[in-house]
Amino acid sequence: MALENTPANFDYNSTRSKLLLSEYGRNVQNMVKYIVALPTKEERNKYAQVVIDLMGFLNPHLRDVADFKHKLWDHLHIISEFKIDVDSPYPKPTEDAIHIKPEPLRYPNQRIRYKHYGKTIEMMIEKAKSIEEPERRKHMVAAIANFMKMAYVQWNKDSVSDETILSDLVALSKGELKIEEPIALNKVEYRAPTHTQNNNNNRGGRTNNQNNRGGGGGSSAGGRSNNNNPRNNNNQNNRNRNNGGGSKKY
């Protein structure tokens, strides 16, 4: 009996027509298909405006996009597979313009001599070569050397001597940038992530709290013993007085 009541053909999404713009759903696509089949242009314009309003309601994020209505009308033509004949306030898009593929990005083929310094250092060195003023060029070379030292430490996570940085600077500039006077570069050290330091500080705080608790307990215990001492002294004094008074006879 169960097999007799089972429908012969199931309506699966795989058997339905493809959704051209899934963000609007299948109901909007069926409405557009119905509008395309209407006989008169007046009716098509009337129902097309209703579908445009519905599409804007279903996707409110498009309201922040420039030319909001223009984009909705373009989507209407795309959903209809460019078959709908209505009086659109915007020019009808062409199918070729919609499916244009962008050109692939070209990756740079330039060779970086010292990768731990990066391409920016080479660009800065070329800029420094074009500077003719001696004093300005000197400051520029010093700034480049300090930047190279920082980049070196970030890459290798180890200390580096100033002589190594200056020799690399001469090699990158092909001997055009030299520091004649002795110069001391900025001190750069690699620092570990800060979250480990915070964890260590928190752990240290816990031990300090425990120490404080221990110290508090000791002080309170000491306080109790100090409070008990006056009571013992008073009791002993009273006993001495009683004993002394009883021994006297008149």
PASEBA-1860 file (N, C-alpha, C; in nm, 3 decimals):
! residues 250
1> MALENTPA> 0.083/-0.121/0.000/0.000/0.000/0.000/0.087/0.126/0.000 ~ 0.200/0.122/0.072/0.286/0.240/0.079/0.346/0.273/-0.058 ~ 0.379/0.172/-0.137/0.436/0.197/-0.268/0.335/0.257/-0.363 ~ 0.207/0.227/-0.344/0.105/0.281/-0.434/0.083/0.430/-0.411 ~ 0.100/0.477/-0.284/0.079/0.619/-0.254/0.202/0.704/-0.283 ~ 0.316/0.645/-0.314/0.438/0.721/-0.340/0.430/0.786/-0.478 ~ 0.459/0.919/-0.486/0.453/0.984/-0.619/0.558/0.927/-0.713 ~ 0.523/0.929/-0.838/0.612/0.868/-0.938/0.738/0.952/-0.958
9> NFDYNSTR> 0.724/1.086/-0.964/0.838/1.173/-0.990/0.856/1.270/-0.873 ~ 0.974/1.272/-0.817/1.007/1.364/-0.710/1.065/1.493/-0.770 ~ 1.039/1.605/-0.700/1.086/1.736/-0.746/1.214/1.770/-0.669 ~ 1.327/1.735/-0.728/1.456/1.765/-0.666/1.513/1.894/-0.723 ~ 1.601/1.958/-0.646/1.667/2.078/-0.696/1.758/2.046/-0.815 ~ 1.810/1.924/-0.819/1.897/1.886/-0.930/1.821/1.875/-1.062 ~ 1.689/1.853/-1.054/1.609/1.842/-1.176/1.549/1.975/-1.218 ~ 1.558/2.075/-1.132/1.503/2.206/-1.165/1.602/2.285/-1.252
17> SKLLLSEY> 1.553/2.397/-1.304/1.640/2.484/-1.382/1.743/2.550/-1.291 ~ 1.855/2.587/-1.346/1.965/2.644/-1.267/1.930/2.784/-1.219 ~ 1.963/2.810/-1.093/1.945/2.945/-1.038/2.054/3.036/-1.093 ~ 2.013/3.139/-1.164/2.110/3.230/-1.223/2.172/3.323/-1.119 ~ 2.091/3.375/-1.027/2.138/3.456/-0.915/2.074/3.400/-0.788 ~ 2.151/3.321/-0.718/2.095/3.248/-0.603/2.056/3.340/-0.488 ~ 2.108/3.462/-0.481/2.075/3.549/-0.368/1.931/3.597/-0.372 ~ 1.864/3.585/-0.489/1.724/3.626/-0.498/1.628/3.508/-0.483
25> GRNVQNMV> 1.675/3.388/-0.496/1.590/3.272/-0.477/1.516/3.229/-0.601 ~ 1.452/3.113/-0.589/1.383/3.055/-0.705/1.249/3.124/-0.731 ~ 1.185/3.177/-0.628/1.054/3.241/-0.649/1.068/3.365/-0.736 ~ 1.172/3.443/-0.713/1.194/3.562/-0.796/1.223/3.521/-0.940 ~ 1.298/3.414/-0.957/1.328/3.368/-1.092/1.202/3.321/-1.163 ~ 1.111/3.256/-1.090/0.984/3.214/-1.150/0.897/3.335/-1.185 ~ 0.901/3.440/-1.101/0.825/3.561/-1.132/0.877/3.627/-1.260 ~ 1.009/3.635/-1.272/1.067/3.695/-1.392/1.031/3.613/-1.515
33> KYIVALPT> 1.032/3.481/-1.501/0.993/3.394/-1.612/0.848/3.418/-1.652 ~ 0.763/3.444/-1.554/0.622/3.473/-1.582/0.608/3.607/-1.653 ~ 0.688/3.707/-1.612/0.680/3.839/-1.675/0.724/3.832/-1.822 ~ 0.826/3.752/-1.849/0.874/3.739/-1.986/0.763/3.686/-2.079 ~ 0.676/3.599/-2.024/0.572/3.537/-2.105/0.447/3.622/-2.119 ~ 0.439/3.739/-2.051/0.320/3.823/-2.062/0.309/3.880/-2.202 ~ 0.184/3.896/-2.253/0.168/3.936/-2.395/0.193/4.084/-2.419 ~ 0.153/4.172/-2.326/0.163/4.315/-2.351/0.279/4.377/-2.273
41> KEERNKYA> 0.336/4.482/-2.330/0.448/4.550/-2.266/0.404/4.628/-2.143 ~ 0.281/4.675/-2.142/0.230/4.748/-2.026/0.226/4.659/-1.903 ~ 0.179/4.538/-1.922/0.177/4.445/-1.809/0.318/4.408/-1.764 ~ 0.408/4.391/-1.858/0.544/4.355/-1.822/0.611/4.467/-1.743 ~ 0.588/4.593/-1.782/0.645/4.705/-1.707/0.588/4.712/-1.565 ~ 0.460/4.686/-1.552/0.394/4.694/-1.422/0.448/4.589/-1.327 ~ 0.456/4.465/-1.372/0.503/4.358/-1.286/0.655/4.364/-1.266 ~ 0.728/4.416/-1.362/0.873/4.428/-1.347/0.908/4.524/-1.233
49> QVVIDLMG> 0.830/4.634/-1.220/0.855/4.727/-1.111/0.829/4.662/-0.975 ~ 0.728/4.577/-0.969/0.700/4.506/-0.843/0.814/4.411/-0.808 ~ 0.867/4.341/-0.908/0.978/4.248/-0.884/1.104/4.325/-0.844 ~ 1.126/4.442/-0.902/1.242/4.524/-0.865/1.234/4.563/-0.716 ~ 1.115/4.605/-0.671/1.098/4.640/-0.530/1.121/4.519/-0.440 ~ 1.075/4.402/-0.483/1.095/4.281/-0.404/1.242/4.242/-0.398 ~ 1.312/4.257/-0.508/1.455/4.226/-0.509/1.533/4.319/-0.415 ~ 1.496/4.445/-0.410/1.561/4.538/-0.318/1.529/4.505/-0.173
57> FLNPHLRD> 1.409/4.453/-0.146/1.372/4.415/-0.010/1.447/4.290/0.035 ~ 1.470/4.197/-0.058/1.540/4.074/-0.022/1.689/4.096/0.000 ~ 1.745/4.200/-0.058/1.889/4.228/-0.044/1.908/4.372/0.001 ~ 1.882/4.401/0.128/1.896/4.541/0.174/2.039/4.591/0.173 ~ 2.139/4.499/0.173/2.278/4.544/0.172/2.314/4.616/0.042 ~ 2.235/4.594/-0.063/2.263/4.662/-0.190/2.228/4.810/-0.185 ~ 2.155/4.851/-0.081/2.118/4.993/-0.072/2.240/5.081/-0.048 ~ 2.346/5.024/0.009/2.468/5.099/0.033/2.557/5.107/-0.091
65> VADFKHKL> 2.521/5.035/-0.196/2.601/5.033/-0.319/2.558/5.150/-0.407 ~ 2.656/5.212/-0.471/2.624/5.321/-0.564/2.542/5.266/-0.681 ~ 2.448/5.349/-0.728/2.358/5.309/-0.838/2.281/5.183/-0.799 ~ 2.211/5.194/-0.687/2.137/5.079/-0.631/2.033/5.028/-0.731 ~ 1.951/5.118/-0.784/1.846/5.077/-0.877/1.905/5.024/-1.009 ~ 2.015/5.083/-1.051/2.078/5.038/-1.175/2.122/4.892/-1.162 ~ 2.179/4.857/-1.047/2.224/4.720/-1.027/2.105/4.623/-1.023 ~ 1.993/4.665/-0.963/1.876/4.577/-0.959/1.821/4.551/-1.099
73> WDHLHIIS> 1.817/4.654/-1.183/1.767/4.634/-1.319/1.862/4.546/-1.400 ~ 1.990/4.559/-1.377/2.085/4.469/-1.445/2.063/4.325/-1.401 ~ 2.038/4.305/-1.273/2.013/4.170/-1.224/1.882/4.114/-1.281 ~ 1.784/4.201/-1.301/1.658/4.155/-1.361/1.682/4.103/-1.502 ~ 1.762/4.171/-1.580/1.793/4.125/-1.715/1.874/3.995/-1.711 ~ 1.963/3.983/-1.615/2.043/3.860/-1.605/1.954/3.741/-1.570 ~ 1.861/3.760/-1.476/1.772/3.650/-1.437/1.684/3.606/-1.554 ~ 1.644/3.702/-1.636/1.560/3.667/-1.752/1.640/3.616/-1.869
81> EFKIDVDS> 1.771/3.601/-1.850/1.859/3.559/-1.959/1.853/3.656/-2.076 ~ 1.835/3.786/-2.044/1.832/3.896/-2.140/1.717/3.882/-2.240 ~ 1.607/3.819/-2.195/1.491/3.799/-2.282/1.375/3.891/-2.248 ~ 1.379/3.958/-2.133/1.267/4.041/-2.091/1.265/4.170/-2.173 ~ 1.146/4.209/-2.214/1.127/4.330/-2.297/1.045/4.430/-2.215 ~ 1.114/4.519/-2.146/1.050/4.620/-2.063/1.118/4.753/-2.088 ~ 1.050/4.860/-2.042/1.105/4.995/-2.053/1.190/5.021/-1.928 ~ 1.316/4.991/-1.937/1.406/5.009/-1.823/1.458/5.152/-1.819
89> PYPKPTED> 1.468/5.211/-1.700/1.526/5.348/-1.691/1.675/5.351/-1.718 ~ 1.736/5.237/-1.731/1.881/5.229/-1.755/1.905/5.148/-1.883 ~ 2.018/5.167/-1.947/2.045/5.090/-2.069/2.055/4.940/-2.039 ~ 2.008/4.862/-2.132/2.009/4.717/-2.113/2.151/4.664/-2.128 ~ 2.196/4.585/-2.031/2.332/4.531/-2.041/2.339/4.420/-2.146 ~ 2.458/4.401/-2.199/2.480/4.294/-2.295/2.540/4.172/-2.226 ~ 2.516/4.059/-2.282/2.564/3.935/-2.222/2.716/3.926/-2.225 ~ 2.775/3.983/-2.328/2.921/3.980/-2.337/2.985/4.066/-2.228
97> AIHIKPEP> 2.923/4.180/-2.195/2.979/4.267/-2.093/2.969/4.206/-1.954 ~ 2.868/4.123/-1.933/2.849/4.061/-1.801/2.953/3.954/-1.776 ~ 2.989/3.878/-1.875/3.076/3.761/-1.860/3.222/3.791/-1.898 ~ 3.262/3.918/-1.892/3.402/3.950/-1.921/3.490/3.902/-1.806 ~ 3.597/3.831/-1.838/3.689/3.782/-1.737/3.806/3.878/-1.724 ~ 3.844/3.910/-1.603/3.959/4.001/-1.586/4.089/3.933/-1.628 ~ 4.184/4.016/-1.665/4.314/3.963/-1.705/4.389/3.909/-1.583 ~ 4.462/3.802/-1.600/4.536/3.746/-1.486/4.643/3.842/-1.437
105> LRYPNQRI> 4.667/3.842/-1.307/4.768/3.929/-1.249/4.907/3.880/-1.286 ~ 4.991/3.974/-1.315/5.129/3.942/-1.347/5.214/3.951/-1.222 ~ 5.281/3.843/-1.190/5.367/3.840/-1.074/5.503/3.902/-1.108 ~ 5.563/3.975/-1.014/5.693/4.037/-1.042/5.801/3.931/-1.058 ~ 5.883/3.953/-1.156/5.994/3.862/-1.183/6.129/3.920/-1.141 ~ 6.126/4.024/-1.061/6.250/4.086/-1.018/6.319/4.002/-0.911 ~ 6.447/3.993/-0.921/6.527/3.913/-0.828/6.572/4.002/-0.713 ~ 6.547/3.955/-0.589/6.589/4.026/-0.469/6.721/3.966/-0.423
113> RYKHYGKT> 6.822/4.049/-0.411/6.956/3.999/-0.380/6.962/3.947/-0.237 ~ 6.917/4.026/-0.142/6.912/3.983/-0.001/6.764/3.982/0.040 ~ 6.707/3.863/0.049/6.564/3.854/0.074/6.525/3.897/0.215 ~ 6.619/3.886/0.310/6.583/3.925/0.446/6.574/4.078/0.459 ~ 6.629/4.153/0.363/6.613/4.297/0.362/6.490/4.339/0.283 ~ 6.455/4.264/0.183/6.337/4.295/0.105/6.364/4.389/-0.011 ~ 6.261/4.410/-0.092/6.271/4.495/-0.209/6.269/4.643/-0.172 ~ 6.208/4.676/-0.057/6.198/4.817/-0.018/6.335/4.878/0.005
121> IEMMIEKA> 6.426/4.801/0.062/6.561/4.851/0.087/6.630/4.888/-0.045 ~ 6.614/4.804/-0.146/6.676/4.833/-0.275/6.618/4.960/-0.337 ~ 6.489/4.982/-0.319/6.428/5.104/-0.371/6.478/5.226/-0.295 ~ 6.496/5.212/-0.164/6.549/5.324/-0.084/6.692/5.356/-0.123 ~ 6.770/5.254/-0.151/6.909/5.276/-0.191/6.915/5.348/-0.325 ~ 6.831/5.309/-0.420/6.829/5.379/-0.548/6.786/5.525/-0.533 ~ 6.695/5.549/-0.437/6.654/5.687/-0.413/6.768/5.767/-0.351 ~ 6.843/5.704/-0.260/6.955/5.773/-0.195/7.065/5.806/-0.296
129> KSIEEPER> 7.082/5.724/-0.398/7.186/5.751/-0.498/7.160/5.880/-0.575 ~ 7.033/5.914/-0.591/6.998/6.033/-0.668/7.007/6.162/-0.588 ~ 7.032/6.153/-0.459/7.043/6.272/-0.375/7.183/6.332/-0.391 ~ 7.190/6.459/-0.423/7.319/6.525/-0.447/7.370/6.600/-0.324 ~ 7.282/6.645/-0.237/7.325/6.720/-0.119/7.399/6.626/-0.024 ~ 7.520/6.658/0.016/7.598/6.565/0.101/7.535/6.539/0.237 ~ 7.488/6.647/0.302/7.432/6.630/0.437/7.303/6.549/0.434 ~ 7.217/6.577/0.336/7.091/6.503/0.323/7.117/6.357/0.285
137> RKHMVAAI> 7.216/6.338/0.201/7.250/6.201/0.160/7.306/6.122/0.277 ~ 7.382/6.189/0.364/7.438/6.122/0.481/7.328/6.075/0.575 ~ 7.229/6.160/0.601/7.117/6.122/0.688/7.035/6.009/0.625 ~ 7.020/6.013/0.494/6.945/5.909/0.425/7.016/5.774/0.436 ~ 7.146/5.773/0.422/7.222/5.648/0.432/7.215/5.592/0.574 ~ 7.222/5.680/0.674/7.212/5.634/0.813/7.074/5.574/0.841 ~ 6.970/5.636/0.788/6.835/5.582/0.806/6.820/5.447/0.738 ~ 6.879/5.431/0.620/6.871/5.302/0.550/6.945/5.194/0.629
145> ANFMKMAY> 7.060/5.228/0.684/7.137/5.130/0.761/7.060/5.085/0.886 ~ 6.996/5.177/0.955/6.916/5.140/1.072/6.797/5.054/1.033 ~ 6.737/5.085/0.921/6.625/5.003/0.874/6.673/4.862/0.835 ~ 6.789/4.852/0.775/6.844/4.722/0.740/6.873/4.638/0.865 ~ 6.920/4.701/0.969/6.948/4.629/1.093/6.819/4.577/1.156 ~ 6.715/4.658/1.154/6.587/4.614/1.208/6.530/4.497/1.128 ~ 6.540/4.505/0.995/6.490/4.396/0.911/6.571/4.268/0.933 ~ 6.700/4.282/0.953/6.787/4.165/0.976/6.748/4.095/1.105
153> VQWNKDSV> 6.725/4.171/1.211/6.690/4.111/1.342/6.552/4.046/1.336 ~ 6.459/4.106/1.266/6.326/4.048/1.254/6.329/3.917/1.178 ~ 6.421/3.904/1.084/6.430/3.781/1.004/6.508/3.672/1.074 ~ 6.622/3.707/1.134/6.712/3.608/1.193/6.694/3.591/1.343 ~ 6.626/3.687/1.407/6.603/3.680/1.552/6.735/3.663/1.628 ~ 6.835/3.732/1.584/6.966/3.723/1.648/7.035/3.858/1.632 ~ 7.133/3.883/1.716/7.205/4.009/1.708/7.296/4.010/1.586 ~ 7.326/4.130/1.538/7.409/4.147/1.420/7.500/4.267/1.444
161> SDETILSD> 7.621/4.260/1.396/7.716/4.369/1.414/7.690/4.479/1.313 ~ 7.731/4.599/1.349/7.713/4.713/1.259/7.800/4.698/1.134 ~ 7.915/4.633/1.147/8.003/4.615/1.032/7.935/4.530/0.925 ~ 7.857/4.428/0.967/7.787/4.345/0.870/7.683/4.424/0.793 ~ 7.610/4.509/0.864/7.507/4.590/0.799/7.570/4.688/0.701 ~ 7.678/4.752/0.741/7.741/4.851/0.653/7.803/4.786/0.531 ~ 7.859/4.666/0.547/7.915/4.596/0.431/7.806/4.553/0.334 ~ 7.691/4.510/0.387/7.579/4.475/0.300/7.525/4.598/0.228
169> LVALSKGE> 7.528/4.713/0.296/7.483/4.836/0.233/7.574/4.873/0.115 ~ 7.703/4.856/0.132/7.796/4.885/0.023/7.775/4.788/-0.093 ~ 7.748/4.662/-0.060/7.728/4.562/-0.165/7.599/4.589/-0.242 ~ 7.492/4.628/-0.172/7.366/4.654/-0.239/7.373/4.779/-0.326 ~ 7.446/4.878/-0.281/7.459/5.002/-0.359/7.570/4.996/-0.462 ~ 7.636/4.881/-0.471/7.747/4.862/-0.566/7.860/4.963/-0.540 ~ 7.884/4.989/-0.413/7.994/5.075/-0.373/7.967/5.224/-0.381 ~ 7.846/5.265/-0.416/7.817/5.407/-0.429/7.781/5.472/-0.296
177> LKIEEPIA> 7.727/5.396/-0.203/7.690/5.452/-0.073/7.787/5.398/0.031 ~ 7.871/5.486/0.079/7.968/5.449/0.181/7.961/5.549/0.295 ~ 7.986/5.500/0.414/7.990/5.585/0.533/8.136/5.603/0.570 ~ 8.186/5.721/0.544/8.328/5.748/0.570/8.355/5.761/0.719 ~ 8.268/5.832/0.791/8.287/5.851/0.934/8.230/5.733/1.011 ~ 8.287/5.699/1.125/8.231/5.591/1.207/8.093/5.627/1.258 ~ 8.002/5.533/1.252/7.863/5.557/1.292/7.818/5.442/1.380 ~ 7.741/5.473/1.481/7.683/5.372/1.571/7.536/5.359/1.539
185> LNKVEYRA> 7.497/5.243/1.490/7.357/5.220/1.454/7.273/5.198/1.580 ~ 7.144/5.211/1.563/7.053/5.192/1.675/7.058/5.049/1.724 ~ 7.041/5.032/1.854/7.040/4.899/1.913/6.904/4.836/1.892 ~ 6.903/4.718/1.831/6.779/4.648/1.800/6.788/4.509/1.860 ~ 6.684/4.470/1.933/6.677/4.337/1.993/6.544/4.274/1.959 ~ 6.547/4.144/1.941/6.423/4.071/1.913/6.346/4.050/2.042 ~ 6.218/4.081/2.039/6.132/4.066/2.156/6.031/3.955/2.132 ~ 6.015/3.871/2.234/5.919/3.761/2.225/5.778/3.818/2.231
193> PTHTQNNN> 5.677/3.741/2.189/5.538/3.788/2.198/5.501/3.826/2.340 ~ 5.415/3.926/2.352/5.383/3.982/2.483/5.293/3.891/2.566 ~ 5.219/3.800/2.501/5.125/3.718/2.579/5.197/3.626/2.675 ~ 5.318/3.580/2.642/5.392/3.496/2.736/5.435/3.575/2.858 ~ 5.470/3.702/2.838/5.507/3.784/2.951/5.389/3.808/3.043 ~ 5.272/3.828/2.986/5.154/3.849/3.070/5.122/3.726/3.152 ~ 5.138/3.607/3.090/5.112/3.484/3.164/5.209/3.468/3.280 ~ 5.336/3.501/3.256/5.434/3.490/3.363/5.404/3.588/3.475
201> NNRGGRTN> 5.359/3.708/3.439/5.326/3.806/3.541/5.207/3.761/3.623 ~ 5.110/3.699/3.556/4.994/3.650/3.630/5.033/3.540/3.727 ~ 5.122/3.451/3.680/5.166/3.346/3.769/5.242/3.401/3.888 ~ 5.325/3.501/3.863/5.397/3.563/3.972/5.302/3.629/4.070 ~ 5.193/3.688/4.018/5.096/3.750/4.106/5.030/3.649/4.197 ~ 5.006/3.528/4.142/4.944/3.425/4.226/5.036/3.386/4.341 ~ 5.164/3.369/4.311/5.256/3.331/4.418/5.266/3.443/4.521 ~ 5.259/3.569/4.474/5.263/3.678/4.569/5.141/3.678/4.659
209> NQNNRGGG> 5.026/3.643/4.598/4.905/3.637/4.679/4.916/3.528/4.783 ~ 4.975/3.416/4.743/4.992/3.307/4.839/5.086/3.349/4.950 ~ 5.191/3.421/4.909/5.283/3.468/5.012/5.214/3.564/5.106 ~ 5.129/3.649/5.049/5.058/3.743/5.134/4.963/3.671/5.227 ~ 4.899/3.566/5.172/4.810/3.489/5.258/4.887/3.423/5.371 ~ 5.004/3.369/5.333/5.085/3.305/5.437/5.130/3.404/5.541 ~ 5.171/3.522/5.495/5.216/3.624/5.588/5.102/3.671/5.676 ~ 4.982/3.683/5.617/4.867/3.726/5.695/4.833/3.626/5.802
217> GGSSAGGR> 4.842/3.495/5.764/4.812/3.392/5.863/4.910/3.396/5.977 ~ 5.039/3.417/5.942/5.140/3.420/6.047/5.119/3.538/6.139 ~ 5.083/3.652/6.082/5.065/3.771/6.165/4.943/3.756/6.253 ~ 4.836/3.692/6.198/4.718/3.673/6.280/4.746/3.577/6.393 ~ 4.824/3.470/6.361/4.857/3.375/6.467/4.941/3.443/6.573 ~ 5.035/3.526/6.525/5.117/3.599/6.620/5.033/3.695/6.703 ~ 4.930/3.753/6.640/4.843/3.843/6.714/4.767/3.771/6.823 ~ 4.722/3.649/6.791/4.649/3.572/6.893/4.738/3.541/7.011
225> SNNNNPRN> 4.863/3.502/6.982/4.953/3.471/7.093/4.981/3.596/7.176 ~ 4.991/3.711/7.108/5.013/3.833/7.183/4.891/3.869/7.266 ~ 4.771/3.843/7.210/4.651/3.871/7.287/4.637/3.778/7.405 ~ 4.683/3.656/7.392/4.673/3.561/7.502/4.772/3.594/7.613 ~ 4.884/3.653/7.577/4.985/3.682/7.679/4.934/3.777/7.786 ~ 4.866/3.887/7.754/4.815/3.973/7.861/4.718/3.901/7.953 ~ 4.634/3.810/7.895/4.541/3.735/7.981/4.616/3.646/8.079 ~ 4.717/3.579/8.031/4.795/3.493/8.121/4.864/3.574/8.229
233> NNNQNNRN> 4.916/3.689/8.189/4.983/3.773/8.288/4.887/3.822/8.395 ~ 4.766/3.860/8.355/4.666/3.907/8.451/4.626/3.796/8.547 ~ 4.607/3.676/8.491/4.568/3.564/8.578/4.677/3.533/8.680 ~ 4.801/3.534/8.632/4.911/3.507/8.725/4.922/3.616/8.832 ~ 4.900/3.742/8.796/4.907/3.850/8.894/4.798/3.837/8.999 ~ 4.678/3.800/8.951/4.567/3.783/9.047/4.596/3.670/9.143 ~ 4.652/3.560/9.092/4.684/3.447/9.181/4.790/3.487/9.284 ~ 4.889/3.563/9.239/4.993/3.607/9.332/4.935/3.696/9.441
241> RNNGGGSK> 4.839/3.782/9.403/4.778/3.869/9.503/4.699/3.789/9.605 ~ 4.624/3.690/9.556/4.545/3.608/9.648/4.635/3.531/9.742 ~ 4.739/3.477/9.687/4.830/3.401/9.771/4.898/3.491/9.874 ~ 4.935/3.611/9.831/5.001/3.703/9.922/4.906/3.749/10.033 ~ 4.781/3.778/10.002/4.684/3.824/10.102/4.649/3.717/10.203 ~ 4.642/3.589/10.159/4.606/3.481/10.251/4.716/3.449/10.349 ~ 4.840/3.480/10.309/4.951/3.446/10.397/4.968/3.545/10.512 ~ 4.909/3.665/10.495/4.919/3.764/10.600/4.820/3.734/10.714
249> KY> 4.864/3.741/10.836/4.779/3.718/10.955/4.798/3.833/11.053 ~ 4.686/3.883/11.099/4.692/3.991/11.194/4.638/3.944/11.328
END
